[in-house]
Amino acid sequence: MPLANLSEVLVPAQENGYAVAGLVTLGWEDMRAYTAAAEAVGCPVILQAGPSCRAHTPLEILGKMFRTLAENASVPVVAHLDHGYTYDDCSAALDAGFSSLMYDGSRKPLKENIKETKQVVNLAHRAGISCEGEIGFVGYDGGEASDGTDPGEAAEFARETGVDAMAISVGNVHLQQDQSGGLDKTRIAAIQAVTDVPLVIHGGSGVPAAQRRKLAMKTNICKFNIGTELRQTFGSALRKALADDPSRFDRVQILSEIETPIEEAAKIILRNLKV
């Protein structure tokens, strides 16, 4: 089916008490495995191209890869730009055929973040696609510290920008390699009390699966970004494939054995959020 935009998958999720996974992609093998997992589970999926993915593969190629998968899929697939840091990043993704843009102005002062995010929202809406913004900074495990989302600022940000989805900082961090963390339920409730925009959790790999499921059912959080968790599966499967036959050197042969493990891991994530 044709590419879906972000609103087309998040609005039903918000209305019906489930969440959609934004799966961070790095190459064809994981994109194909995630799409197959979504078809097997029978749910939409958001394929995300973040900065590291874009550094490896040009945007125009990524757009064609996402569109090819979507057109041949039996479930809605969103082609999402993750962490676009400039207007030009977002404009280039639009030109490349993406159906969803994320502008990340979270490191900037509130007024500047609102102004620049609104410009990208207008760009997206003129083209009939969606835009996600971020208020409050989501930090990195062992790196930059987070700056939690202020509920009042979140309300102003949502109102002034018109974003279709809003990423928030409520105890989540990027690149966490275990699920020992947990989100701040009090802060989430305070944000939800002042805005009804669909909420997004970046760094979803660090959130316990049980909490992801409960939040999907009970709150306006209807998108969890998952990357590290699946990259760990990819790395483990790759090491096993190489160890099983050290003499092998053919890339296609080796990577063909990686897709099944990451597809199975993606199915578990998707089923949990489908609730």
N, C-alpha and C positions, 0 to 999 in steps of 0.2 A: 504494500500500500504506500501512498505518498508519505513523505516526511511529515510528522506531526510537529506542532510548535509546543512550547512548554505549557502554556495555559490549557491546551487541549488535553493534556494528561494530568495536570495538577488540580484543576478545578474539580473533576470527578473524584479524585483521590481525597481532596479536602471534604467534599460533600458526603462521601461514603466511608470515611474512617480507615483509610489505608495510605501508604506512601509509595512513591516511585523511586527507584534507585537511579542515581546518576553515577554511572560506572566510568571510571577514568581509564581511557584507552591510551595505548602506546604504539600499537601496530595492528596489522590486518588480522593476525591470529586471535588477539583478544577481542577485537571488534566482532569478528565472526562468531566466536564462542559466546559472547554476551548476548548477541542477537538470537542465537540458537537456544540459549537458556531461557530467554524471555518467551520465545515461541513455545518451548516445552512447558513452561509454567502457565502460559496464557495471560501475560500481563505486559504493559508497556515498558519500555526501557529508554533511558536517556544516555546516549553515547557522548562522552565528554572529551574534548581536546584541550588539554591544559598547556601551560607554557613549555614543559619538557617535550610533550608530544609535537607541538608546533615547531620546536627547534630541530626536531628530527625529520619531520615530513612537512612539506609546504602546505599551507592552508587550502589551496585550490585542489590539491590531491586528496587531502582529508575530506573535503566536501564531497568529492566524487565517490570516495569509499563509503562514506555514511549514506549517501543517496542510493547507491547500488544495493546496500544491505536493506535499507528501508523499503525500496521498491519491490524487493523480493520477499519481504517478511509478511507474516500473517497477523502481526501485532503492531501497534503504533511505535515508531522509533523517532526519537528527537535527536537532531544533530546540534549539539550544544557547545558553544565556545566557553570554556571555563577560565576564569581569571583573565579577561581582557583588560589590560592596564591603560590603554589609550583609546580615544575615539577611533583612531586609524586602525587599531587592532580589530575593533568591532566592525567597522565598515568593510574591512578586507574579508572578514568571516561572512558577512552578509553577501558580498560579491561572490564568495566561494560556494554559496548555496546552503549555508547553515540556516537552521530554522529557529535558533534560540541563541541569544547573546547574554553573556554575563560581564557587566562592567564592574571592576573592583577598584573602588576609590576609598577603600576602608582605612588606608593609612593617612588620608587627607582630612583636614578640618571639616566639620559637618557641612557648612554652607558650600564649600567647594565640592564635596562629595555629592551633595544634592544637585548642584548646578550641572556637574559633568555627567552624573547618572541620568538626569532628565534628558540631556542631549542624546544619549544613546537610546533611551526609551523612545524618544520621538523618532529616531532613525529606524528602530525596530518596528514600531507600530505603523509607520508609513509604508513599510514593506510587508505588513501583515504577519509579522513574526513576534516573538516574545522577548522580554528582557528581565534578567535577574540582577539585583543589586546587592550590596553588602553594607551593613551598618554595624559598627563594632568590629574590631580586628581579631581574626582567628589566627593564633600564633602557631608555632611549630614545635614539635616534641624535641627538646634539647636545643631549641633555637630561640627565635624571637618570642617574647611573651605576648599573651593575648591581652586585649583590652575589651572587657565585657560590654555587651550592648546595653545602653541606657534605654529603658522603655519609652521615656518621653522623646528622646531623639529618634527612636524607631518609628514612633507614630508620625513625627514630623517628616521623616525621610519617606515613609510609605505614601503619605498624603501629597507631598510636594513633587515627588518623582513620578508617581504612577506606575511603579514597577509591578510586574506580574508575579514576582516571587522575591522574597527578601531573605538573604543569608544573615544569620545572627551568630553572635559569640556568647555562648552560655556554658562554658566549660569544655567545649570541644577544641581539639588541636589537630593540625595536620601532621601526617607521617607517624602517628602513634602505632607501635607494632604489637600492642596487646590491647585487651579490652578491660583494663584495670580502672579506667576512668568512669565517669558518669556525668550526666548533664545536670545543670542547676534548674530544678523544677520550679522553684519560686520565681526565678528571673523569667523563665519561659511563660509562666502564667501571667506575670506582669506585662510582658510584651503582648501576649495574646489578648489581654484585656483592653488594649488601646488600639489595636489594628486587626483587621480580619484578612490581611494579605497572606497567601500561602508562605509558610516559613521553610527555610532550608538549613540543613546542618552540613557544613563542610567538616572534613576530618571524621566522617562517620565510622571509619574502621576502628577508632578508639572507643566507640560507644558500645557497651554490652548489647548483644543481640536482643536480649529480653527487653531492655529499655527502649531500643529502637522500635520494637514491635508495639510496646505499650504507648509510646508517644505517637506513633502512626495512628493508633486507634482513638486516642483520647485528646489530641491537640491538633493545632493547625500546622504542625510540622508534617509536610507531605512530600519532602524530597530529602534523601540522605545521600551525600556523595561518598562513594566507596572506592578507594584506590589501593592503599597500602595492603589491605587484607588480601586482595586478589593478586597483587604483585608478589606477595610472599608465596602464594600458591604457585604462581608461574616460576619463580626461582627454584622452588623445591622440585617441581616437575622437570625442569630443565636439567638440574644437577643429577636427578635420577636417570633421565634418558641418556645422558652422557656417561654416567658411571656404568650403566647396564651394558654398554658397548662402546668402549673408549676408541675403537678404531673408526667409528662412523664420523663422517665429515659433511654429509649432505644436509644443508640447511632445511630444505623442505621436509626431508624424512625425519629429521630430529624434531622440528617444530610441529609436525603432524601429531606427535605424541603428547604435545603440551596442551593442545586445545581441549581434549576431553577433561582433564583435571580442572582446568579453569572454568569450563562450562558447568561442571558439577558444583564447584564452589559458588559460582554465580547463581545457580538454581537455589541453593540454600538461602542466600541473601534475599533473592526475589520472593521466594515463598514466605519468608519471615515478614516481609513488609506488606505482602498482599493481604495478610491477616484474613 
